Amino acid sequence: MPKITLEAARVNSGMTQQDMADKLGVSRSTVVAWEKGKITIKPAYLYAICQVTGFREDDILLPTKST
């Protein structure tokens, strides 16, 4: 299976950025920053993202942190 972006995993799961933020207990701006690669996703949050989206860690292409 080809990897998909974090945004695609979220959208394919039928969630808005706010929905994902609410499920993970973070702000919407944190989800935006993750999707844009502005901040790195901590392993615990990656695990939680997989739980709420139904995708495996290996399925999600994480953006590299931009400077």
N, CA, C, O and CB atoms as a CASP TS submission, in Angstrom:
PFRMAT TS
TARGET T0000
AUTHOR 0000-0000-0000
METHOD Language model
MODEL 1
PARENT N/A
ATOM      1  N   MET     1       0.842  -1.182   0.000  1.00  0.00           N
ATOM      2  CA  MET     1       0.000   0.000   0.000  1.00  0.00           C
ATOM      3  C   MET     1       0.885   1.242   0.000  1.00  0.00           C
ATOM      4  O   MET     1       1.795   1.343   0.823  1.00  0.00           O
ATOM      5  CB  MET     1      -0.957   0.000   1.219  1.00  0.00           C
ATOM      6  N   PRO     2       0.639   2.189  -0.904  1.00  0.00           N
ATOM      7  CA  PRO     2       1.438   3.413  -0.904  1.00  0.00           C
ATOM      8  C   PRO     2       1.120   4.259   0.321  1.00  0.00           C
ATOM      9  O   PRO     2       0.013   4.217   0.858  1.00  0.00           O
ATOM     10  CB  PRO     2       1.190   4.220  -2.186  1.00  0.00           C
ATOM     11  N   LYS     3       2.097   5.012   0.740  1.00  0.00           N
ATOM     12  CA  LYS     3       1.901   5.885   1.897  1.00  0.00           C
ATOM     13  C   LYS     3       1.023   7.070   1.518  1.00  0.00           C
ATOM     14  O   LYS     3       1.018   7.522   0.373  1.00  0.00           O
ATOM     15  CB  LYS     3       3.256   6.375   2.446  1.00  0.00           C
ATOM     16  N   ILE     4       0.278   7.564   2.510  1.00  0.00           N
ATOM     17  CA  ILE     4      -0.533   8.756   2.299  1.00  0.00           C
ATOM     18  C   ILE     4      -0.118   9.808   3.328  1.00  0.00           C
ATOM     19  O   ILE     4       0.477   9.485   4.356  1.00  0.00           O
ATOM     20  CB  ILE     4      -2.061   8.430   2.408  1.00  0.00           C
ATOM     21  N   THR     5      -0.434  11.045   3.044  1.00  0.00           N
ATOM     22  CA  THR     5      -0.075  12.120   3.964  1.00  0.00           C
ATOM     23  C   THR     5      -0.974  12.084   5.190  1.00  0.00           C
ATOM     24  O   THR     5      -2.033  11.457   5.187  1.00  0.00           O
ATOM     25  CB  THR     5      -0.172  13.490   3.268  1.00  0.00           C
ATOM     26  N   LEU     6      -0.537  12.758   6.219  1.00  0.00           N
ATOM     27  CA  LEU     6      -1.336  12.881   7.431  1.00  0.00           C
ATOM     28  C   LEU     6      -2.676  13.540   7.104  1.00  0.00           C
ATOM     29  O   LEU     6      -3.715  13.118   7.612  1.00  0.00           O
ATOM     30  CB  LEU     6      -0.577  13.693   8.507  1.00  0.00           C
ATOM     31  N   GLU     7      -2.657  14.563   6.268  1.00  0.00           N
ATOM     32  CA  GLU     7      -3.892  15.230   5.875  1.00  0.00           C
ATOM     33  C   GLU     7      -4.830  14.263   5.163  1.00  0.00           C
ATOM     34  O   GLU     7      -6.030  14.251   5.436  1.00  0.00           O
ATOM     35  CB  GLU     7      -3.589  16.428   4.975  1.00  0.00           C
ATOM     36  N   ALA     8      -4.294  13.454   4.256  1.00  0.00           N
ATOM     37  CA  ALA     8      -5.126  12.493   3.530  1.00  0.00           C
ATOM     38  C   ALA     8      -5.704  11.445   4.479  1.00  0.00           C
ATOM     39  O   ALA     8      -6.856  11.039   4.324  1.00  0.00           O
ATOM     40  CB  ALA     8      -4.313  11.809   2.421  1.00  0.00           C
ATOM     41  N   ALA     9      -4.922  11.010   5.448  1.00  0.00           N
ATOM     42  CA  ALA     9      -5.423  10.046   6.429  1.00  0.00           C
ATOM     43  C   ALA     9      -6.583  10.652   7.208  1.00  0.00           C
ATOM     44  O   ALA     9      -7.591   9.989   7.454  1.00  0.00           O
ATOM     45  CB  ALA     9      -4.296   9.607   7.393  1.00  0.00           C
ATOM     46  N   ARG    10      -6.434  11.899   7.587  1.00  0.00           N
ATOM     47  CA  ARG    10      -7.500  12.600   8.319  1.00  0.00           C
ATOM     48  C   ARG    10      -8.747  12.734   7.471  1.00  0.00           C
ATOM     49  O   ARG    10      -9.845  12.399   7.914  1.00  0.00           O
ATOM     50  CB  ARG    10      -7.028  13.985   8.768  1.00  0.00           C
ATOM     51  N   VAL    11      -8.582  13.225   6.248  1.00  0.00           N
ATOM     52  CA  VAL    11      -9.718  13.444   5.348  1.00  0.00           C
ATOM     53  C   VAL    11     -10.399  12.118   5.009  1.00  0.00           C
ATOM     54  O   VAL    11     -11.627  12.032   5.020  1.00  0.00           O
ATOM     55  CB  VAL    11      -9.255  14.153   4.055  1.00  0.00           C
ATOM     56  N   ASN    12      -9.613  11.091   4.711  1.00  0.00           N
ATOM     57  CA  ASN    12     -10.179   9.772   4.392  1.00  0.00           C
ATOM     58  C   ASN    12     -10.930   9.166   5.576  1.00  0.00           C
ATOM     59  O   ASN    12     -11.762   8.276   5.403  1.00  0.00           O
ATOM     60  CB  ASN    12      -9.072   8.821   3.947  1.00  0.00           C
ATOM     61  N   SER    13     -10.632   9.651   6.767  1.00  0.00           N
ATOM     62  CA  SER    13     -11.336   9.190   7.961  1.00  0.00           C
ATOM     63  C   SER    13     -12.566  10.037   8.254  1.00  0.00           C
ATOM     64  O   SER    13     -13.257   9.813   9.247  1.00  0.00           O
ATOM     65  CB  SER    13     -10.403   9.205   9.160  1.00  0.00           C
ATOM     66  N   GLY    14     -12.840  11.016   7.383  1.00  0.00           N
ATOM     67  CA  GLY    14     -14.026  11.855   7.530  1.00  0.00           C
ATOM     68  C   GLY    14     -13.926  12.908   8.612  1.00  0.00           C
ATOM     69  O   GLY    14     -14.941  13.353   9.147  1.00  0.00           O
ATOM     70  N   MET    15     -12.703  13.312   8.939  1.00  0.00           N
ATOM     71  CA  MET    15     -12.519  14.297  10.000  1.00  0.00           C
ATOM     72  C   MET    15     -12.008  15.627   9.474  1.00  0.00           C
ATOM     73  O   MET    15     -11.226  15.688   8.525  1.00  0.00           O
ATOM     74  CB  MET    15     -11.566  13.764  11.039  1.00  0.00           C
ATOM     75  N   THR    16     -12.470  16.683  10.115  1.00  0.00           N
ATOM     76  CA  THR    16     -11.894  18.001   9.886  1.00  0.00           C
ATOM     77  C   THR    16     -10.676  18.123  10.796  1.00  0.00           C
ATOM     78  O   THR    16     -10.439  17.265  11.647  1.00  0.00           O
ATOM     79  CB  THR    16     -12.941  19.153  10.158  1.00  0.00           C
ATOM     80  N   GLN    17      -9.920  19.175  10.614  1.00  0.00           N
ATOM     81  CA  GLN    17      -8.785  19.404  11.510  1.00  0.00           C
ATOM     82  C   GLN    17      -9.277  19.561  12.944  1.00  0.00           C
ATOM     83  O   GLN    17      -8.640  19.078  13.880  1.00  0.00           O
ATOM     84  CB  GLN    17      -7.983  20.656  11.074  1.00  0.00           C
ATOM     85  N   GLN    18     -10.410  20.233  13.115  1.00  0.00           N
ATOM     86  CA  GLN    18     -10.952  20.426  14.461  1.00  0.00           C
ATOM     87  C   GLN    18     -11.401  19.104  15.067  1.00  0.00           C
ATOM     88  O   GLN    18     -11.195  18.866  16.257  1.00  0.00           O
ATOM     89  CB  GLN    18     -12.121  21.410  14.429  1.00  0.00           C
ATOM     90  N   ASP    19     -12.014  18.241  14.260  1.00  0.00           N
ATOM     91  CA  ASP    19     -12.423  16.923  14.755  1.00  0.00           C
ATOM     92  C   ASP    19     -11.218  16.151  15.289  1.00  0.00           C
ATOM     93  O   ASP    19     -11.259  15.593  16.385  1.00  0.00           O
ATOM     94  CB  ASP    19     -13.120  16.117  13.640  1.00  0.00           C
ATOM     95  N   MET    20     -10.145  16.129  14.496  1.00  0.00           N
ATOM     96  CA  MET    20      -8.952  15.397  14.915  1.00  0.00           C
ATOM     97  C   MET    20      -8.373  16.018  16.175  1.00  0.00           C
ATOM     98  O   MET    20      -7.985  15.305  17.101  1.00  0.00           O
ATOM     99  CB  MET    20      -7.897  15.381  13.794  1.00  0.00           C
ATOM    100  N   ALA    21      -8.315  17.326  16.213  1.00  0.00           N
ATOM    101  CA  ALA    21      -7.781  18.013  17.392  1.00  0.00           C
ATOM    102  C   ALA    21      -8.582  17.646  18.636  1.00  0.00           C
ATOM    103  O   ALA    21      -8.012  17.369  19.692  1.00  0.00           O
ATOM    104  CB  ALA    21      -7.794  19.539  17.182  1.00  0.00           C
ATOM    105  N   ASP    22      -9.898  17.646  18.506  1.00  0.00           N
ATOM    106  CA  ASP    22     -10.757  17.305  19.647  1.00  0.00           C
ATOM    107  C   ASP    22     -10.528  15.875  20.112  1.00  0.00           C
ATOM    108  O   ASP    22     -10.479  15.617  21.314  1.00  0.00           O
ATOM    109  CB  ASP    22     -12.227  17.499  19.283  1.00  0.00           C
ATOM    110  N   LYS    23     -10.389  14.945  19.179  1.00  0.00           N
ATOM    111  CA  LYS    23     -10.181  13.539  19.531  1.00  0.00           C
ATOM    112  C   LYS    23      -8.826  13.310  20.189  1.00  0.00           C
ATOM    113  O   LYS    23      -8.674  12.405  21.009  1.00  0.00           O
ATOM    114  CB  LYS    23     -10.303  12.666  18.293  1.00  0.00           C
ATOM    115  N   LEU    24      -7.843  14.130  19.827  1.00  0.00           N
ATOM    116  CA  LEU    24      -6.488  13.948  20.356  1.00  0.00           C
ATOM    117  C   LEU    24      -6.178  14.845  21.547  1.00  0.00           C
ATOM    118  O   LEU    24      -5.140  14.693  22.190  1.00  0.00           O
ATOM    119  CB  LEU    24      -5.484  14.204  19.271  1.00  0.00           C
ATOM    120  N   GLY    25      -7.082  15.786  21.842  1.00  0.00           N
ATOM    121  CA  GLY    25      -6.857  16.684  22.965  1.00  0.00           C
ATOM    122  C   GLY    25      -5.794  17.734  22.704  1.00  0.00           C
ATOM    123  O   GLY    25      -5.080  18.154  23.614  1.00  0.00           O
ATOM    124  N   VAL    26      -5.697  18.159  21.437  1.00  0.00           N
ATOM    125  CA  VAL    26      -4.758  19.220  21.058  1.00  0.00           C
ATOM    126  C   VAL    26      -5.540  20.330  20.371  1.00  0.00           C
ATOM    127  O   VAL    26      -6.737  20.189  20.120  1.00  0.00           O
ATOM    128  CB  VAL    26      -3.622  18.673  20.123  1.00  0.00           C
ATOM    129  N   SER    27      -4.870  21.420  20.072  1.00  0.00           N
ATOM    130  CA  SER    27      -5.535  22.515  19.371  1.00  0.00           C
ATOM    131  C   SER    27      -5.558  22.251  17.864  1.00  0.00           C
ATOM    132  O   SER    27      -4.759  21.474  17.342  1.00  0.00           O
ATOM    133  CB  SER    27      -4.830  23.855  19.672  1.00  0.00           C
ATOM    134  N   ARG    28      -6.478  22.907  17.189  1.00  0.00           N
ATOM    135  CA  ARG    28      -6.547  22.802  15.732  1.00  0.00           C
ATOM    136  C   ARG    28      -5.238  23.283  15.112  1.00  0.00           C
ATOM    137  O   ARG    28      -4.770  22.719  14.123  1.00  0.00           O
ATOM    138  CB  ARG    28      -7.740  23.619  15.178  1.00  0.00           C
ATOM    139  N   SER    29      -4.652  24.322  15.692  1.00  0.00           N
ATOM    140  CA  SER    29      -3.395  24.850  15.146  1.00  0.00           C
ATOM    141  C   SER    29      -2.270  23.822  15.246  1.00  0.00           C
ATOM    142  O   SER    29      -1.355  23.832  14.422  1.00  0.00           O
ATOM    143  CB  SER    29      -2.992  26.137  15.880  1.00  0.00           C
ATOM    144  N   THR    30      -2.323  22.941  16.236  1.00  0.00           N
ATOM    145  CA  THR    30      -1.328  21.871  16.338  1.00  0.00           C
ATOM    146  C   THR    30      -1.486  20.899  15.182  1.00  0.00           C
ATOM    147  O   THR    30      -0.495  20.483  14.583  1.00  0.00           O
ATOM    148  CB  THR    30      -1.456  21.128  17.685  1.00  0.00           C
ATOM    149  N   VAL    31      -2.726  20.530  14.860  1.00  0.00           N
ATOM    150  CA  VAL    31      -2.971  19.625  13.732  1.00  0.00           C
ATOM    151  C   VAL    31      -2.484  20.268  12.438  1.00  0.00           C
ATOM    152  O   VAL    31      -1.852  19.605  11.616  1.00  0.00           O
ATOM    153  CB  VAL    31      -4.479  19.269  13.626  1.00  0.00           C
ATOM    154  N   VAL    32      -2.773  21.550  12.254  1.00  0.00           N
ATOM    155  CA  VAL    32      -2.314  22.272  11.067  1.00  0.00           C
ATOM    156  C   VAL    32      -0.785  22.234  10.996  1.00  0.00           C
ATOM    157  O   VAL    32      -0.217  21.972   9.936  1.00  0.00           O
ATOM    158  CB  VAL    32      -2.823  23.742  11.085  1.00  0.00           C
ATOM    159  N   ALA    33      -0.132  22.491  12.111  1.00  0.00           N
ATOM    160  CA  ALA    33       1.341  22.499  12.139  1.00  0.00           C
ATOM    161  C   ALA    33       1.901  21.119  11.826  1.00  0.00           C
ATOM    162  O   ALA    33       2.907  21.006  11.125  1.00  0.00           O
ATOM    163  CB  ALA    33       1.853  22.972  13.512  1.00  0.00           C
ATOM    164  N   TRP    34       1.264  20.068  12.337  1.00  0.00           N
ATOM    165  CA  TRP    34       1.705  18.704  12.005  1.00  0.00           C
ATOM    166  C   TRP    34       1.596  18.461  10.509  1.00  0.00           C
ATOM    167  O   TRP    34       2.525  17.949   9.885  1.00  0.00           O
ATOM    168  CB  TRP    34       0.873  17.656  12.773  1.00  0.00           C
ATOM    169  N   GLU    35       0.448  18.832   9.935  1.00  0.00           N
ATOM    170  CA  GLU    35       0.220  18.576   8.512  1.00  0.00           C
ATOM    171  C   GLU    35       1.182  19.354   7.624  1.00  0.00           C
ATOM    172  O   GLU    35       1.551  18.886   6.546  1.00  0.00           O
ATOM    173  CB  GLU    35      -1.209  18.926   8.143  1.00  0.00           C
ATOM    174  N   LYS    36       1.586  20.524   8.066  1.00  0.00           N
ATOM    175  CA  LYS    36       2.500  21.350   7.275  1.00  0.00           C
ATOM    176  C   LYS    36       3.963  21.065   7.584  1.00  0.00           C
ATOM    177  O   LYS    36       4.854  21.624   6.945  1.00  0.00           O
ATOM    178  CB  LYS    36       2.212  22.812   7.514  1.00  0.00           C
ATOM    179  N   GLY    37       4.215  20.201   8.560  1.00  0.00           N
ATOM    180  CA  GLY    37       5.597  19.872   8.913  1.00  0.00           C
ATOM    181  C   GLY    37       6.277  20.943   9.734  1.00  0.00           C
ATOM    182  O   GLY    37       7.506  20.992   9.794  1.00  0.00           O
ATOM    183  N   LYS    38       5.500  21.801  10.365  1.00  0.00           N
ATOM    184  CA  LYS    38       6.089  22.874  11.179  1.00  0.00           C
ATOM    185  C   LYS    38       6.576  22.352  12.525  1.00  0.00           C
ATOM    186  O   LYS    38       7.534  22.877  13.093  1.00  0.00           O
ATOM    187  CB  LYS    38       5.071  23.997  11.396  1.00  0.00           C
ATOM    188  N   ILE    39       5.911  21.315  13.034  1.00  0.00           N
ATOM    189  CA  ILE    39       6.353  20.676  14.266  1.00  0.00           C
ATOM    190  C   ILE    39       6.328  19.161  14.075  1.00  0.00           C
ATOM    191  O   ILE    39       5.544  18.638  13.283  1.00  0.00           O
ATOM    192  CB  ILE    39       5.459  21.102  15.471  1.00  0.00           C
ATOM    193  N   THR    40       7.177  18.478  14.795  1.00  0.00           N
ATOM    194  CA  THR    40       7.278  17.026  14.708  1.00  0.00           C
ATOM    195  C   THR    40       6.210  16.375  15.584  1.00  0.00           C
ATOM    196  O   THR    40       5.936  16.835  16.693  1.00  0.00           O
ATOM    197  CB  THR    40       8.688  16.550  15.126  1.00  0.00           C
ATOM    198  N   ILE    41       5.618  15.308  15.078  1.00  0.00           N
ATOM    199  CA  ILE    41       4.614  14.571  15.837  1.00  0.00           C
ATOM    200  C   ILE    41       5.323  13.633  16.809  1.00  0.00           C
ATOM    201  O   ILE    41       6.152  12.819  16.402  1.00  0.00           O
ATOM    202  CB  ILE    41       3.663  13.778  14.891  1.00  0.00           C
ATOM    203  N   LYS    42       4.996  13.750  18.080  1.00  0.00           N
ATOM    204  CA  LYS    42       5.569  12.853  19.087  1.00  0.00           C
ATOM    205  C   LYS    42       4.977  11.460  18.898  1.00  0.00           C
ATOM    206  O   LYS    42       3.835  11.323  18.459  1.00  0.00           O
ATOM    207  CB  LYS    42       5.298  13.381  20.535  1.00  0.00           C
ATOM    208  N   PRO    43       5.751  10.427  19.228  1.00  0.00           N
ATOM    209  CA  PRO    43       5.284   9.051  19.024  1.00  0.00           C
ATOM    210  C   PRO    43       3.924   8.751  19.651  1.00  0.00           C
ATOM    211  O   PRO    43       3.118   8.036  19.054  1.00  0.00           O
ATOM    212  CB  PRO    43       6.292   8.098  19.580  1.00  0.00           C
ATOM    213  N   ALA    44       3.659   9.277  20.823  1.00  0.00           N
ATOM    214  CA  ALA    44       2.370   9.016  21.474  1.00  0.00           C
ATOM    215  C   ALA    44       1.219   9.580  20.647  1.00  0.00           C
ATOM    216  O   ALA    44       0.156   8.965  20.559  1.00  0.00           O
ATOM    217  CB  ALA    44       2.348   9.620  22.892  1.00  0.00           C
ATOM    218  N   TYR    45       1.424  10.739  20.045  1.00  0.00           N
ATOM    219  CA  TYR    45       0.378  11.320  19.208  1.00  0.00           C
ATOM    220  C   TYR    45       0.242  10.567  17.892  1.00  0.00           C
ATOM    221  O   TYR    45      -0.865  10.430  17.371  1.00  0.00           O
ATOM    222  CB  TYR    45       0.671  12.794  18.940  1.00  0.00           C
ATOM    223  N   LEU    46       1.340  10.084  17.355  1.00  0.00           N
ATOM    224  CA  LEU    46       1.259   9.293  16.129  1.00  0.00           C
ATOM    225  C   LEU    46       0.444   8.034  16.383  1.00  0.00           C
ATOM    226  O   LEU    46      -0.383   7.648  15.558  1.00  0.00           O
ATOM    227  CB  LEU    46       2.669   8.929  15.610  1.00  0.00           C
ATOM    228  N   TYR    47       0.674   7.403  17.509  1.00  0.00           N
ATOM    229  CA  TYR    47      -0.105   6.216  17.874  1.00  0.00           C
ATOM    230  C   TYR    47      -1.589   6.581  17.971  1.00  0.00           C
ATOM    231  O   TYR    47      -2.441   5.855  17.459  1.00  0.00           O
ATOM    232  CB  TYR    47       0.399   5.615  19.222  1.00  0.00           C
ATOM    233  N   ALA    48      -1.899   7.706  18.627  1.00  0.00           N
ATOM    234  CA  ALA    48      -3.291   8.148  18.773  1.00  0.00           C
ATOM    235  C   ALA    48      -3.909   8.481  17.420  1.00  0.00           C
ATOM    236  O   ALA    48      -5.081   8.188  17.187  1.00  0.00           O
ATOM    237  CB  ALA    48      -3.371   9.370  19.699  1.00  0.00           C
ATOM    238  N   ILE    49      -3.132   9.089  16.527  1.00  0.00           N
ATOM    239  CA  ILE    49      -3.620   9.403  15.182  1.00  0.00           C
ATOM    240  C   ILE    49      -4.002   8.109  14.468  1.00  0.00           C
ATOM    241  O   ILE    49      -5.040   8.038  13.810  1.00  0.00           O
ATOM    242  CB  ILE    49      -2.544  10.186  14.365  1.00  0.00           C
ATOM    243  N   CYS    50      -3.171   7.102  14.602  1.00  0.00           N
ATOM    244  CA  CYS    50      -3.473   5.809  13.980  1.00  0.00           C
ATOM    245  C   CYS    50      -4.757   5.220  14.553  1.00  0.00           C
ATOM    246  O   CYS    50      -5.554   4.632  13.822  1.00  0.00           O
ATOM    247  CB  CYS    50      -2.304   4.826  14.182  1.00  0.00           C
ATOM    248  N   GLN    51      -4.953   5.374  15.831  1.00  0.00           N
ATOM    249  CA  GLN    51      -6.160   4.849  16.461  1.00  0.00           C
ATOM    250  C   GLN    51      -7.419   5.540  15.931  1.00  0.00           C
ATOM    251  O   GLN    51      -8.425   4.878  15.676  1.00  0.00           O
ATOM    252  CB  GLN    51      -6.073   5.012  17.978  1.00  0.00           C
ATOM    253  N   VAL    52      -7.371   6.858  15.765  1.00  0.00           N
ATOM    254  CA  VAL    52      -8.575   7.583  15.340  1.00  0.00           C
ATOM    255  C   VAL    52      -8.796   7.547  13.832  1.00  0.00           C
ATOM    256  O   VAL    52      -9.923   7.732  13.374  1.00  0.00           O
ATOM    257  CB  VAL    52      -8.493   9.016  15.795  1.00  0.00           C
ATOM    258  N   THR    53      -7.740   7.312  13.051  1.00  0.00           N
ATOM    259  CA  THR    53      -7.912   7.283  11.598  1.00  0.00           C
ATOM    260  C   THR    53      -8.059   5.866  11.048  1.00  0.00           C
ATOM    261  O   THR    53      -8.613   5.670   9.967  1.00  0.00           O
ATOM    262  CB  THR    53      -6.740   7.963  10.930  1.00  0.00           C
ATOM    263  N   GLY    54      -7.559   4.877  11.798  1.00  0.00           N
ATOM    264  CA  GLY    54      -7.614   3.500  11.314  1.00  0.00           C
ATOM    265  C   GLY    54      -6.455   3.131  10.406  1.00  0.00           C
ATOM    266  O   GLY    54      -6.413   2.018   9.881  1.00  0.00           O
ATOM    267  N   PHE    55      -5.518   4.042  10.214  1.00  0.00           N
ATOM    268  CA  PHE    55      -4.331   3.762   9.412  1.00  0.00           C
ATOM    269  C   PHE    55      -3.200   3.307  10.326  1.00  0.00           C
ATOM    270  O   PHE    55      -3.175   3.638  11.512  1.00  0.00           O
ATOM    271  CB  PHE    55      -3.906   5.010   8.593  1.00  0.00           C
ATOM    272  N   ARG    56      -2.265   2.545   9.762  1.00  0.00           N
ATOM    273  CA  ARG    56      -1.080   2.123  10.504  1.00  0.00           C
ATOM    274  C   ARG    56       0.007   3.184  10.374  1.00  0.00           C
ATOM    275  O   ARG    56      -0.010   3.993   9.446  1.00  0.00           O
ATOM    276  CB  ARG    56      -0.569   0.751   9.994  1.00  0.00           C
ATOM    277  N   GLU    57       0.942   3.174  11.304  1.00  0.00           N
ATOM    278  CA  GLU    57       2.060   4.124  11.239  1.00  0.00           C
ATOM    279  C   GLU    57       2.797   4.009   9.912  1.00  0.00           C
ATOM    280  O   GLU    57       3.228   5.012   9.343  1.00  0.00           O
ATOM    281  CB  GLU    57       3.035   3.889  12.403  1.00  0.00           C
ATOM    282  N   ASP    58       2.940   2.779   9.422  1.00  0.00           N
ATOM    283  CA  ASP    58       3.653   2.559   8.162  1.00  0.00           C
ATOM    284  C   ASP    58       2.904   3.111   6.953  1.00  0.00           C
ATOM    285  O   ASP    58       3.496   3.301   5.890  1.00  0.00           O
ATOM    286  CB  ASP    58       3.903   1.083   7.968  1.00  0.00           C
ATOM    287  N   ASP    59       1.592   3.370   7.111  1.00  0.00           N
ATOM    288  CA  ASP    59       0.786   3.880   6.003  1.00  0.00           C
ATOM    289  C   ASP    59       0.891   5.387   5.842  1.00  0.00           C
ATOM    290  O   ASP    59       0.639   5.922   4.762  1.00  0.00           O
ATOM    291  CB  ASP    59      -0.655   3.498   6.200  1.00  0.00           C
ATOM    292  N   ILE    60       1.266   6.072   6.922  1.00  0.00           N
ATOM    293  CA  ILE    60       1.226   7.531   6.936  1.00  0.00           C
ATOM    294  C   ILE    60       2.600   8.109   6.648  1.00  0.00           C
ATOM    295  O   ILE    60       3.580   7.793   7.323  1.00  0.00           O
ATOM    296  CB  ILE    60       0.709   8.043   8.280  1.00  0.00           C
ATOM    297  N   LEU    61       2.654   8.954   5.644  1.00  0.00           N
ATOM    298  CA  LEU    61       3.875   9.666   5.277  1.00  0.00           C
ATOM    299  C   LEU    61       3.914  10.954   6.084  1.00  0.00           C
ATOM    300  O   LEU    61       3.114  11.863   5.861  1.00  0.00           O
ATOM    301  CB  LEU    61       3.938   9.956   3.732  1.00  0.00           C
ATOM    302  N   LEU    62       4.845  11.024   7.017  1.00  0.00           N
ATOM    303  CA  LEU    62       4.932  12.203   7.862  1.00  0.00           C
ATOM    304  C   LEU    62       5.802  13.261   7.201  1.00  0.00           C
ATOM    305  O   LEU    62       6.860  12.948   6.653  1.00  0.00           O
ATOM    306  CB  LEU    62       5.487  11.838   9.244  1.00  0.00           C
ATOM    307  N   PRO    63       5.358  14.511   7.250  1.00  0.00           N
ATOM    308  CA  PRO    63       6.177  15.572   6.659  1.00  0.00           C
ATOM    309  C   PRO    63       7.441  15.778   7.480  1.00  0.00           C
ATOM    310  O   PRO    63       7.448  15.546   8.689  1.00  0.00           O
ATOM    311  CB  PRO    63       5.379  16.891   6.563  1.00  0.00           C
ATOM    312  N   THR    64       8.493  16.208   6.832  1.00  0.00           N
ATOM    313  CA  THR    64       9.704  16.542   7.572  1.00  0.00           C
ATOM    314  C   THR    64       9.546  17.952   8.100  1.00  0.00           C
ATOM    315  O   THR    64       8.893  18.796   7.486  1.00  0.00           O
ATOM    316  CB  THR    64      10.982  16.410   6.681  1.00  0.00           C
ATOM    317  N   LYS    65      10.149  18.190   9.239  1.00  0.00           N
ATOM    318  CA  LYS    65      10.030  19.502   9.878  1.00  0.00           C
ATOM    319  C   LYS    65      10.702  20.552   9.014  1.00  0.00           C
ATOM    320  O   LYS    65      11.875  20.435   8.660  1.00  0.00           O
ATOM    321  CB  LYS    65      10.651  19.490  11.294  1.00  0.00           C
ATOM    322  N   SER    66       9.929  21.586   8.681  1.00  0.00           N
ATOM    323  CA  SER    66      10.483  22.655   7.856  1.00  0.00           C
ATOM    324  C   SER    66      11.040  23.742   8.758  1.00  0.00           C
ATOM    325  O   SER    66      10.620  23.897   9.904  1.00  0.00           O
ATOM    326  CB  SER    66       9.411  23.234   6.895  1.00  0.00           C
ATOM    327  N   THR    67      11.985  24.485   8.226  1.00  0.00           N
ATOM    328  CA  THR    67      12.607  25.547   9.034  1.00  0.00           C
ATOM    329  C   THR    67      12.121  26.899   8.609  1.00  0.00           C
ATOM    330  O   THR    67      12.536  27.910   9.176  1.00  0.00           O
ATOM    331  CB  THR    67      14.121  25.494   8.931  1.00  0.00           C
TER
END
